[in-house]
Amino acid sequence: MSIRNGAETYVQDLAMELLAQGHRPMVYTAEVGATGRELIDLTIPVTDDLDTLGVRPDVIHGQHFMTAMTALAYFRDVPMVGVSHGWRPWTETPIRHPNVVRYVAVDEAVRDRLSLQHGIEDDRISIVHNSVDLERFQRTAAPGESLRRMLLFSNYVLKGSPYFLAAHQAAEELGVELDVVGTGTNSQTSAPEKILGDYDLVLAQGRSAIEAMAAGASVMIGSSRAFGPLVRPDNVERLRELNFGIRTQTLPVAASTITSQLAGYSAADASEVSSWIRDRVGVPDAVRQLITIYEEAIGAFDPASEDADEAARATGRFLTQATAQFHDVLHKPPNPNRRPPEEGQTHPRPQRHRGNNPQTRGGPGGPGDTGGAAKKRAPTKARGKNRGTNNTGGAPGTPAPKGKGEHAGGPTPPGGPQQKKPRTPKGPQPGAKARGNRTKGGGAATGGGGGGGGGEGVGGGEGPGGGGKLQGKGRESRGVQRRTPPGSTRCTRHEASGPGAGGTQRPPRTTHQGPLRPGA
């Protein structure tokens, strides 16, 4: 229970309500984590070692098949109710074991997975829809009459993914403010109830969508694979039957899908939907359904009739399946954009977008950042994507511009460069090094060096007139400027002639020497 997600919140709500209804819940997890410690603080026993339990449970509520199977191995004479929350995750694969007497699915799609894909009889499967703690998720504010603030609320959306980009483009077209909250973008929160009511509309699915509607926000169903409709009074009942999940997601992931659905946004509809949801998604009713299923499982299970050989074969089949799944996981490259939430974090770090195109907006450190603005531009502007690789030599006798964003090259005019703080080369002899001014924010660097020689923005290179080396240091633009690894060069060579090199000036030519990194 180290990463807060829907399944962990489900366990927390279930344990607290079982305690409130007079039962003695115990929680087993492979890792106690922050959520487990919260339960301990609420007087719910949580353990990662089943040897510490001093009593035999009456029934096992098993979800996420590794921990569930571990509990079955410890308590061979205890029945289990297997619970599946999703269609896709391999961790939701149902356990086929003699002790698993009943199964629970959160919607019709998951029920069909259990029966049609895994061969479980329909009469052993019950549907218990997701619920939320209505005391926790309260309506704090009504949505605005016009759409102003939108939230993308998901743990499975990565920066730069089609879903992420579609939401940003739609926000720009609609002129609304967009925030992104979730572990996939390193902007997670452990207290969503504190922020959901601040938004007019939330893009979410499943339990997250229910939480948002309970808090009073309008909801459009969205996921990384497909989009669903805007939830309205005329479709909320059917969408609830499908758990606002995969079978509701039939629309393409595109900005046009969002803008077309949000054309029907209505604050009055959002309030009506919220009231309908709050009347039906309370945790106490869902837990009463589960208690009935637990009692049926206990009554149907006979420890004396257990076939030890069949139980052993079931365990072997499970281990074979788990081994194959873990092989796939171990050989899958890690996702660099995902990290666990910080313990104790209760407020989000949203990725905020205020209606600008994320591909072109500027600002320090962002795509399109060219650093500090120069007071005076060089006569010939450097082009390229701020990598310091496309450099332009200045004309003979052209004074260097003032400012820090760009530098003009070429021979030094009589009287020295017309700069606020001139730099004097160490000497015109061949091979001498001269440091150029720094580029700021990853901006393009032009020219540099003494004695009419060319310069380079990143990597090695020298001009034919004994030019110096412009090292192009300075603050990097995130995701744009790259350092050249040892043994590689990324350079621009300027060949210039003039008073310091003889002959007439030729236009600069750009050459790349040495290997470049992929994608550079």
N, C-alpha and C positions, 0 to 999 in steps of 0.2 A: 504494500500500500504506500509506495514511495512517490508515485506520480498521481496527482488528482485527475481523475477522469470520470466518465459516466458510471462505469462499473463500480468504482470505489465509492462514489457518492450513493449509489444504489445500496451497497452493503451497509454504509453508515446509516442511511434512513431506515433500512430494514431492521438493523440491530436495535436502534433506539425505539422503534415502534413495538418490536417484540417485547422489549423491557417494559414499555409503558402498558402493554396489554397483559402483564403478569407472567411472562416467560423468562427463562434464563439463557440468553444468547451467549455464545462464545464464538470468537472470530479467529480463524486460522489463515495465515498468509505467509508466503515465502520471505517477505521482508516487511517488518512492522511499519517503518517510515513515518512521515509526518501525519498522514491521515490516521494511521493506527494509534499514534500517540494521542491524537484528538479524541478517539474513542475511549482510550484508557482514562483520559481526563474526565470523560462522561460516565465513568464506572462500568464500561463494557470491557470484559477481559479480551485481550488480543495476544496471540502468541505466534511465534514462528517455529515452535518445537512442541509437537503433539505429546511428547513424553511428559510434559508439565501438567497435562489435564488430569485431574483427580477423579473425574466422573466419566461415565460412558454416555454419549449423547443419545437422545431418542431418535433423531433423524439428522441427516446431513443435507444441507442446502448447498449444492455444488455448482460452481460456475468457474470458468477457466480451467480447462481439463487437467492441467498438471497438478495444481493444488487439490483439486477434487479427487484425482486418482490417489494422491498421497494419503488423503483422509480415508479413502476406501481401504487402502492397504493396512492402515492402523486399526480400523474398526471393521473387521470382517463380518460381524453379526449385526450391523446397523444399516437400515435402508437409506437410500439417497433419493433426493429429488434433484434431477439435473436441469439447470436453467441455462438457456441460450439467449443471448441478447442481440445477435447479429447474423446476417446472411454470409458475410465474407470471412471474418477473421478466423484463422485456423485455430486460435485459442478457444473459439466457441464450438469446436467440433464436439458433438455429443459422445459421451462414454457409453459403449455397449458392454454392460456388465450385469450379472444376475442381481446385484444389490440395488441397481438403479431401477426403481419401481415406477416412478412417474417422471414426466418431463414437462417443462414450462417453456413456452415461447412468448416473445414480447409482441409478435404480430403474425399476420397470415403468412408472410414470406418465410419467416423463420420456422413456422409450423410445417410448411411445405418442404423446407430443407430437411427437417427431422424425419418426416414420413416418406417423402419421395426420393430423397438422396441417401438416407441412412437406414431406411427400412423399419422405422419405429411405428408401431400401430397407432392409428389416430385416437383410439380410445384411451391411450396412455399419455396423450398430449393435451395440455390446457394452455389457453392464451391468457396471460395476465399482462395488461398494458403497463407501460412505464408510468410512474407517479412522481410527484415532486412534493417537497415539504412546503405547504402553503404558508406556514408561519414564517418561514425563511424568505420565500419569494413572494413578497407583497407588492401590490400596486402602489407605487410611490408617486407616480405622476401620469397624467393622461398624455397620449401621443399628440404632437402638434397637428393643427389643421392642414398644414403643408409640410412636405417632407424636407427636413433640414439636416438631421443627423442619422447616419446609418452605421451599423456594426456588422462586420464579418466575424462570426463567433464559431470557431472550430479549432480542434487540436490537430487536424489533418491537412491543413492548408499550408503550403510552403511558399516562401517568397519567390516570385517569378513564375509560379505555376499558372496554368490557364485560368483557374478559378480566381486567384489573386489578381491577375492582370485584368480579367473581365470586370471584377468588382471596382477596381480603380478607374477603368475607362468609363463605366456606367456612372460612377460618382462625378467624374468630370463633366459628362454630358448632362447630368441632371443638376449640376451645380450644388451638390450636397457635400457635407463633411463625412468622411469615412474613417473609421477606426478598425483595426484588426486585433483580435485577442485570441490567443491559443498557443500551445506549446510548439507548434510547427513553425511559428514566426518569432519564438522567444519572447512572447508578450503575454504570458499566461497570467491567470489570476486564480486565487483560491477562494475568492468571495464574489462570484458573478452576480449575486443578488444585490450587491451594492452599486452595480453599474448598468444592468440591463434596462432598468426603468428610465435611464437618461436618454435613451435612443427612441426615435420615432419608428425605425424599422430595423430588424435584425435578420441577417442571412444565416440560417442554421438548419439543422436536421435533427431528428430523433429527440432524445431527452433535452438537448440544448434548445430546440425549438419550443418544447413545452415550457421550459423554464422562462424563456423570453415572453411567451404569451401570458403566462401566469403573472409576470411582472408588469403586464400592460402594454408591451410593445407589439406592433404589427410584425408579422413574420412572413418572409418568403423562403421556401425550402431551397436549400442549396448544399451541394457537396462537390468534391473534386471530380466525380465521375459524371454528374449530370445535375441539372436544376429541376426544381418543381415549381408549382404555382404559388402565387400569393394566397395566404390562408384567409378565407372570407367566411361569413356566416353560412353561405350556401354550400361550402365544401368541407367545412371543418370536421363534420362527423365522419365522413368517409376517410379523410386524411388521418384522423385519429385511429381508425381501425387498422390503418397501414403504418401506424406509429410514426408518421411524418418521415418515413424511411425510404428504402431503396425503390419500392414499387411506386412511390409518388414522384420519382425523379425521372421524367421522360423528356425533358427539354434540354437543348444543347447548352453547353457551357460557353456563353457568349455575352458580351455587354448588351447586345440587342435584346436578349431574353430578359435581362433584369429591367431594362428601361420599358419594355412592352408590358411586363407584369406590373411594374410600379405605376403605370398609368392609371391603374385602378385603385391606387392607395386612398384610403378613407379613414380618418381618425374615428368616426362613428363605428365603422365596421371593426376596427381594431378593438375598441372597447367592448363590443358585443361578443367578439370571439374570446376575449380574455375572460369575460363573465362565464361563458359556456365552458371553457377549459377549467376554470377554478371550481366549478360545480362537480367535476368528474375526475380530477386527477389527484385527489388527496391520498397521502400515504396510508392512513388507517384503513380505508376500504381495500386497497391492494393487499395489505398485509393480512387482512381477514380472509381474502381469497386464498392466499398462500397457506395460512394455517389449516384451512379445510383440506388442501392438497396434502400437506404434511400428515394430517390424521389419516387420510385415505392410504397413503404410502405405508404408514406404520401398521395399519390394519391388514394390508395385503401382503406384508412381508412375513415369511416364516423362516427364522434362522435354522430350524431343524431340517428343512428341506433343501438347504443350500448344497449345491454340487461343487465340491472343492476343485475337481478337475476342470469344470466349466469356468469357474472363477479364475483359475490359473491360465487357461487358454485365453480368456478375455483380457487378462493382464498382459499376456504376450502379444496379442493383437494391438493393444494400446501402445506398447513400447515400440513395436515395429512402425506404427504410424507416427509416433512422436519422434523417433529417430530420423525418419525422412523429413519431417518438418524442421527439425533443428538443423539438419544438414543444409537445407535451403537458407535458413536464417544465418547460419555461420558463414556462408559463402556469399552473402549479399553485402555489397559495399555499405558502410555506415552513412547515415544521412547527416551531413555537417550542419544542417540548419535546425536540428532537434537537440534539445538538452533538457534535463530534468528541471522542474521548477525549483526555485530557491525555497528552502524551508522557512516557514514563517511568513512568506509573502502573502499579503492579503489584498493588495491593490494591483491593478494591471499596469503593464508597460505597453500601452497600445501603440501599434504602428499607425501613425496618423497621416491622413491624406486630406487635403483641403480643396480638392477640386482641380489640382494641377495634373498634368500628364506625368506619370512617374518615370517615363523614359527620357523626358527632356527637362524636367524642372531642375533649376540650379540650386545653389546654396553650398555652404562649406561641406566638403566631404561627400556630396551627392553626385549622381550622374549629371554631367554637364557642368560641374564646378570647374572653373578655370582660375580659381584663386583670386587674389586681390586685383581689382581693376587698375590698369595702368593709367596714369594721368595723360599720357600721350602715346598713341599707337605707333608702332614701327611702320615705315612706309610700305613694306611688303609684309602682309599678315601671314603668320604661320597657320597652316591648316592641319587637320587631323583631329584625333580624339584625345587630346591632352596627354599624349604619351611621350612627348619630348623627342619624337622620332622624325618628324617632318619639319626640318628647319630651313630657314631662308636666310641667305647672306645679304647684308646691306650693301647699298651702292657705295662706290669709293667716295670718301669724303663725307659720308652721311653721318651726322652726329647720332650717337646712341640715344634712344628715347629715355625720358624720365619715367620712373615707376618701376614696379616689381614684377608685373605680370609677364612681360616678354623682354627679350634682349636682342638688339640688332647687331649683326657682325660686320665684317669688312675691315679694311685697314683703318688705323687710327688717323683721323684728320690732323692737319697742323694745329698745334695749340692744345692737343689732347681732346678726349671725348667730352661732349657737352652734357655732363651728368652732374647731379647734385654732389655725389661722392665718387669722383673718378678713381678707377683702379689702374695702377701702373703695372704692366707686365714685367716679369723679371728680366726679360731680355729678348731681342729678336732672333737670337741664334737658333738654328734648327734643334728641335727636340726640347726646347724650353717649355715649361708648363706654366699656364696662367689660369687662375680660377675666375670663372665668370660670376656674375651676380646670380643669386638664387632665384629659381622660379618658385612661385607660390601656388600651393593648391594643385600641383600637378600640371600647371599650364605649360604650353609649348615654349621651348627655348630656341632662340635663333642666334646663329653665329657664335662669336666668342673667340678668344685667343689673340695672341699678338703677332705682329709681323705679317698681317694679311692672311693668316692661315684660317682654315675652317674650324668649326667647333663641333661638338656632339652633345646630344641631350642625355642619352643614357648609354653607357658602354664606351669602348675605346674607339679612337679614330683620330686622324690628324690631317691638317691641311698641307698642301705642297709647299707653302711658303714658310714652313717651319712652325705651323700653327700650334696653338696651345690646346689645352683640353678643358672644355666646359663641362663640369661634372653634373650639372642639372640637379643638384640636391634640392631638398625642400619638402614641404608637406605633400603627402600622397593623396590623390583623389581616390576614395574608396572604390574598388572594383575597376579602376581605369588605369592608373599608373602602375607599372610593374617593375620590379627590380630584375636585373639580368643576372642569372646564376653564373657562378664561376665556370669558365670554359666556353661561355657563349657571349655573343655581342649583339647588341641592337643599336645601330648607329646611323647617323646621317653624315656623309662626307661632303664637305663643301670644297670645291676647287675654285679658287678665286685668283685673279691676277690684277695687278695695279701697281701703285707706287711702291708697295712693300714687297711685290712678288714679280713684277715685270710683266709687260704685255698688256692686253686689254681684258676687261672683266668678262667672264663667261657666266651664264646663269648657273645656279647651283643644280647639282644632280643628286638624287637620293639613291643610295645603295645600301643593301643590308648585307652584313658580313656575319658568317657563322650561323649556327642553328638558332631558331626561335622556338620558344616554348609553345606547345599546342594551345590554340585559342588566344595567343597574345596579339 
